[in-house]
Amino acid sequence: MSLARGAFIQLNVIHALVLRETRTRFGEHQLGYLWALIEPLLWIGSFWGLYTVGNRSAPHNLDVMGFLATGVLTFEIFDSNVGRIGDSINGNRPLLFYPPVQPSTW
């Protein structure tokens, strides 16, 4: 098998895994993708409301929305990825029944 053919097969496998994970996370409906944008905005809006009601300000005279967006988005990305990484090990275990798929040794 040529190197180009092997790379093409590898890209097809990665593409299939990405599609499967995307559909698992967001569902079959297009609104699932919209929820990925709405959820962080709801978090930021909630914290902004709490800051406003509590008459709080961001440290070092930063913009409150920018301060909250960087904090909330960073936490949301980290938290969601940590949970999915743990689930992905169990979810992909059946792939090991295919002879070409082997666990990584590194």
TORPA-461061 format. One line per field, with one value per residue: x, y, z of N, C-alpha, C in turn; chain; residue number from 1; residue in one letter. Coordinates in steps of 0.05 Angstrom, whole numbers, always signed. Layout:
<nodes>
nc1: c(X ...)
nc2: c(Y ...)
nc3: c(Z ...)
cac1: c(X ...)
cac2: c(Y ...)
cac3: c(Z ...)
cc1: c(X ...)
cc2: c(Y ...)
cc3: c(Z ...)
kette: c(A ...)
nr: c(NUM ...)
rest: c(A ...)
</nodes>
This chain:
<nodes>
nc1: c(+17 +12 +42 +11 -41 -49 -48 -94 -134 -127 -143 -197 -216 -208 -242 -292 -294 -296 -345 -380 -371 -388 -442 -459 -451 -481 -528 -576 -601 -599 -604 -574 -522 -529 -540 -490 -468 -504 -504 -453 -462 -507 -485 -447 -481 -511 -472 -457 -504 -506 -460 -476 -521 -497 -465 -411 -344 -298 -231 -174 -194 -217 -260 -323 -354 -316 -279 -310 -324 -274 -260 -304 -311 -261 -263 -308 -293 -250 -275 -316 -285 -253 -290 -310 -265 -255 -302 -295 -258 -284 -326 -301 -279 -302 -281 -232 -241 -234 -187 -145 -142 -107 -87 -53 +17 +46)
nc2: c(-24 +44 +104 +150 +129 +104 +150 +175 +138 +142 +196 +191 +158 +190 +232 +205 +193 +244 +263 +226 +238 +291 +287 +257 +292 +339 +321 +301 +345 +412 +451 +436 +452 +506 +510 +502 +552 +585 +568 +585 +640 +647 +634 +676 +720 +711 +716 +768 +795 +783 +810 +862 +870 +862 +906 +903 +907 +893 +868 +911 +953 +931 +915 +891 +853 +832 +812 +772 +740 +719 +689 +654 +628 +602 +568 +537 +511 +480 +449 +421 +391 +358 +325 +298 +272 +231 +201 +187 +146 +100 +99 +90 +41 -6 -2 -28 -80 -85 -109 -75 -33 -13 -5 +54 +57 +96)
nc3: c(+0 -17 +9 +2 -5 +45 +78 +58 +74 +129 +138 +122 +163 +209 +195 +196 +251 +273 +253 +278 +333 +333 +319 +362 +404 +391 +369 +319 +298 +272 +310 +354 +344 +348 +402 +424 +418 +446 +500 +527 +522 +554 +604 +609 +607 +654 +695 +685 +698 +753 +770 +758 +791 +841 +841 +825 +799 +746 +756 +756 +725 +678 +622 +640 +611 +575 +612 +638 +594 +576 +620 +630 +580 +574 +619 +607 +559 +578 +619 +591 +555 +588 +611 +566 +546 +583 +575 +522 +519 +539 +502 +453 +457 +432 +380 +382 +367 +314 +269 +246 +282 +337 +406 +427 +441 +465)
cac1: c(+0 +28 +40 -12 -66 -51 -56 -122 -150 -126 -160 -225 -222 -210 -267 -314 -295 -305 -374 -393 -370 -404 -470 -464 -453 -501 -552 -581 -613 -581 -606 -553 -499 -536 -538 -462 -463 -522 -497 -434 -474 -524 -467 -436 -503 -518 -452 -458 -527 -498 -441 -491 -538 -479 -449 -383 -329 -276 -206 -155 -210 -223 -288 -336 -361 -291 -268 -326 -322 -249 -260 -326 -305 -238 -272 -327 -278 -235 -293 -329 -265 -244 -312 -312 -241 -260 -323 -287 -243 -304 -342 -286 -268 -310 -264 -210 -247 -225 -158 -125 -142 -91 -82 -27 +37 +60)
cac2: c(+0 +68 +123 +168 +114 +102 +176 +180 +122 +154 +220 +182 +148 +214 +246 +190 +196 +271 +263 +211 +253 +315 +279 +248 +315 +359 +308 +301 +370 +435 +467 +427 +469 +532 +508 +506 +581 +597 +561 +603 +666 +647 +636 +703 +738 +707 +728 +797 +804 +782 +832 +887 +871 +865 +930 +895 +915 +875 +878 +928 +970 +917 +914 +868 +832 +819 +796 +748 +723 +704 +669 +634 +612 +585 +547 +521 +494 +461 +431 +403 +373 +339 +305 +283 +255 +207 +186 +177 +121 +79 +100 +80 +14 -26 +0 -46 -106 -85 -117 -54 -13 -22 +16 +67 +48 +119)
cac3: c(+0 -19 +31 -3 +0 +74 +89 +51 +91 +156 +138 +122 +190 +226 +187 +207 +280 +279 +248 +299 +358 +330 +320 +389 +422 +383 +359 +290 +290 +270 +334 +372 +339 +359 +431 +431 +420 +465 +527 +539 +524 +578 +627 +611 +615 +682 +712 +681 +715 +781 +774 +757 +815 +863 +838 +825 +775 +739 +767 +740 +707 +653 +615 +654 +592 +566 +634 +642 +570 +575 +642 +626 +556 +581 +637 +592 +541 +594 +633 +573 +543 +608 +614 +541 +543 +598 +562 +496 +522 +539 +477 +430 +463 +412 +357 +384 +356 +286 +270 +241 +304 +360 +425 +425 +461 +475)
cc1: c(+18 +23 +16 -38 -70 -59 -85 -140 -150 -144 -190 -233 -226 -236 -291 -317 -305 -335 -389 -394 -388 -434 -478 -468 -476 -527 -554 -592 -593 -582 -585 -529 -504 -533 -509 -454 -479 -513 -476 -445 -493 -507 -457 -458 -512 -498 -452 -481 -520 -478 -456 -507 -520 -462 -419 -370 -307 -250 -190 -170 -215 -253 -300 -343 -337 -278 -283 -324 -297 -249 -280 -319 -282 -247 -290 -313 -263 -254 -306 -309 -256 -265 -313 -288 -245 -281 -314 -272 -263 -320 -328 -274 -277 -293 -240 -215 -240 -195 -139 -123 -127 -88 -54 -8 +52 +45)
cc2: c(+25 +86 +141 +154 +110 +128 +182 +163 +133 +179 +212 +172 +171 +229 +232 +193 +224 +274 +249 +226 +278 +308 +269 +272 +333 +347 +311 +328 +393 +453 +460 +444 +497 +532 +512 +535 +595 +592 +580 +632 +668 +649 +665 +723 +736 +720 +758 +809 +804 +805 +859 +891 +875 +890 +925 +906 +894 +886 +894 +944 +957 +919 +889 +846 +818 +802 +771 +729 +707 +683 +647 +616 +592 +562 +527 +501 +472 +440 +411 +383 +351 +317 +287 +264 +229 +189 +174 +151 +98 +77 +89 +53 -7 -24 -20 -74 -108 -90 -94 -33 -25 +1 +28 +58 +71 +133)
cc3: c(+0 +5 +27 +2 +30 +87 +82 +69 +120 +158 +137 +150 +210 +220 +198 +237 +288 +275 +270 +325 +356 +332 +348 +408 +416 +373 +329 +280 +289 +295 +355 +369 +350 +389 +440 +433 +442 +494 +540 +541 +548 +604 +631 +619 +644 +701 +709 +698 +744 +788 +775 +783 +840 +862 +839 +799 +771 +750 +746 +719 +679 +648 +627 +634 +581 +587 +638 +618 +570 +597 +637 +602 +561 +599 +623 +573 +556 +607 +614 +561 +563 +611 +589 +537 +559 +585 +535 +498 +522 +514 +453 +434 +442 +386 +358 +374 +326 +286 +264 +264 +328 +380 +422 +447 +473 +495)
kette: c(A A A A A A A A A A A A A A A A A A A A A A A A A A A A A A A A A A A A A A A A A A A A A A A A A A A A A A A A A A A A A A A A A A A A A A A A A A A A A A A A A A A A A A A A A A A A A A A A A A A A A A A A A A)
nr: c(1 2 3 4 5 6 7 8 9 10 11 12 13 14 15 16 17 18 19 20 21 22 23 24 25 26 27 28 29 30 31 32 33 34 35 36 37 38 39 40 41 42 43 44 45 46 47 48 49 50 51 52 53 54 55 56 57 58 59 60 61 62 63 64 65 66 67 68 69 70 71 72 73 74 75 76 77 78 79 80 81 82 83 84 85 86 87 88 89 90 91 92 93 94 95 96 97 98 99 100 101 102 103 104 105 106)
rest: c(M S L A R G A F I Q L N V I H A L V L R E T R T R F G E H Q L G Y L W A L I E P L L W I G S F W G L Y T V G N R S A P H N L D V M G F L A T G V L T F E I F D S N V G R I G D S I N G N R P L L F Y P P V Q P S T W)
</nodes>
